[in-house]
Amino acid sequence: MSVEERVKRIIADQFRVKPEDLKPETSFTKDLMAESIDTVELLAALEEEFGFEIPDEDAEKNQTVGQAIEYMKRKVAEKEKKGG
């Protein structure tokens, strides 16, 4: 399963939507009605799935599904480069 598929599956599970309904431009706050607790739970699920911590300041920059996917792809690539 690709990073994109894994991220979409986690987001879909957290917000009780279908992964295929998630578009790159889907906003966590506007479209998925995310509240702060939802964001915390999503971060925890992503950290658990991928095995690394996501700093709060990075999380705040990811406002859409597409931004979150691109961020996770970058972090996974960095982790793999470091041999982790």
ABEGO torsion letter per residue (X at the ends): XBAAAAAAAAAAAAAGBBAAABBAABBAAAAAGBBAAAAAAAAAAAAAAAGBBBBAAAAAABABAAAAAAAAAAAAAAAAAAGX
